[in-house]
Amino acid sequence: MKRITLAILLALSTMLAGCFGGGENIVGAEEDIVPIWTNYELVDTQPAIDPWQFTTIDLNLNQSTETTWAVFNKDYGGNCCEHYIATTIDGTILNIGGEYPVWSHDRGHEWDTYVPGVFTDPMCRTPVPTNPGQEGLGEGSIVQATNGDIISMSWFPYVGADGKLDKFYAILYDESEDEWTWCYNRMTEPFYDRSWQVEVVGPISSNIGSGEWASLVVSNFWHQTQNAGGQISVDGLNYYNFQFVGRNSNPGAEEVNLNFSNIGEYYDVNKPHKEMRSFPLPSGGLYFPQYFSDGTSAFLDTSLNWNKHDVQFPSEYCQLDSTGALHCVSLAGTTFTHHLSYDGGTTWETQNYSDDNWAAIEEWEFQANGALDLFVLNVRYQSSAGPDVDILYHVRDYSESMAPDTLTYIGLGDLDSTSGAGNDIRFDFASLAILNDGGVVVAYHDSSDPDPLFAVEVEMPVYVPMPSIVGS
């Protein structure tokens, strides 16, 4: 077992005292008040490949302990600078931080990977793209769709034998066929940089074809800096350039119902990375909160046409979970706000997160799981003491209280890193997912490894399904 040094432990424990108010007054008030980890269990009794102990704070009692996590390096799907983590409804861990998807069905004990061979479709046939000496430099995105398929892509930036530097490989797992396939897409424009990817819920009927869903992929660089659009597919293999509507434009208005309940387990795992700035709708289509310059939202319908929805969300970073609850997270300076709505965004409850030790926010991500009644927020911050620190908040039973009950320090918290090419120590983005047993999978970076790591929660409360979700 690896442990944080005593000095760091003391500093971290002191730093959280009273952060959310009232906790210090509870200690000793009643004899039956015990730390939350009193009811923790090892949900995975098989020894982890690399077990670590991370400091966990009970925020109601301001007490600390160490909890067990399994740690994995870039050999399990990452690269020099990041991991792109997702999960499935069956509890599979997915990672495509590097060239190809890797996955584990058993919480990280055994891993498989898919490396494309020669596909039978002549339109897709091409060699595996990695050039000698450039292994490990590809990167992609992955998510499970609402019919069980897994849609993913991989971008290879350094293979230019044909004069084209950027190569986009679509990789699809067809759940009905239990089969992986792939296709090399010849883009007319450079893709450039890590992708964000999301499902457009169908059935889709559009001018590029029909399908159960569409897969929308955007380049981190081109889309976020120039609103240059992305690529879209109705079969997960063949992609077409897709232009986004202008943020100052005024397309036709569409009335969109956002008030849902018990919409199914896929909506707990199909959340894209927050930088996709959108979430799928069970009634069909894809929703972009705060998209237009006036603060209103955009709606991509099942014909793949853009519409305007005259509703203003509290943030552009939102998720719809399986209960129909809407979660949004906003950041102002170094203060996060979790916004929660049960009526389709008409009214919102809020919970703030802040700390005087947060000098700056480096990276962050969030996810909610309605079946688990669980919300988690991952923050990587520049500390006032110097190094970057990775932390994870758990909000268990968020439907009863939005206040976080635990804070866990992920890793050593002893390394400065900066996102972006050219930096010698890189951690390019946060990545986070929740397993169906309640365990969190989260990326981080510290001095124990030259490249980013990810951790899988092993010791935690035993999950009991919410009655309203069972059998839905």
JOKA-V340911 format. One record per backbone hydrogen bond with DSSP energy under -1.0 kcal/mol. CO is the residue of the C=O (numbers start at 1). NH is the residue of the N-H. If there is no record, write none. Layout:
co: [CO/CO]
nh: [NH/NH]
This chain:
co: [2/5/6/7/8/9/10/11/12/14/16/23/26/30/35/36/37/41/50/52/54/55/56/57/58/63/65/67/68/68/69/70/72/73/77/77/81/82/84/86/88/92/93/94/95/96/101/102/103/104/112/121/131/134/139/141/143/145/149/150/151/152/153/154/155/156/160/165/167/168/169/170/171/172/173/174/174/179/181/183/185/194/196/198/200/201/204/206/209/211/212/214/215/216/217/218/219/220/221/222/222/223/230/231/232/233/240/242/246/247/252/264/265/266/266/273/274/279/281/285/285/286/287/288/292/296/297/298/299/300/301/302/305/307/308/309/309/317/319/321/322/325/326/327/328/330/332/335/336/337/338/339/340/341/349/351/353/355/357/357/360/363/365/367/369/371/373/373/374/375/376/377/378/379/380/380/381/382/382/383/387/389/390/391/392/393/394/394/395/397/397/405/406/407/408/415/420/425/431/433/435/439/440/441/442/444/446/453/454/455/456/458/460/466/466/469]
nh: [53/9/10/11/12/13/14/15/16/17/19/26/29/33/38/39/40/460/71/69/67/409/65/407/62/58/56/54/458/459/52/456/454/76/97/98/428/79/96/94/91/88/104/86/102/140/114/95/112/93/103/124/134/137/155/153/151/148/145/173/143/171/141/169/139/167/163/159/156/185/154/183/152/181/150/178/179/174/172/170/187/220/218/216/214/285/211/209/206/204/202/200/233/198/231/196/223/224/225/226/228/227/242/217/240/215/232/230/249/293/308/267/268/269/270/276/277/287/284/201/281/300/279/298/295/292/309/288/307/286/304/205/301/299/254/297/311/329/327/324/263/321/341/319/339/337/335/332/353/330/351/328/349/326/340/338/336/358/359/384/382/380/378/376/374/466/397/398/369/395/367/393/365/391/362/363/389/359/360/386/383/381/410/379/408/377/405/406/375/400/401/59/394/57/392/388/423/418/443/441/438/435/457/433/455/453/449/444/72/442/70/43/41/469/470/472]
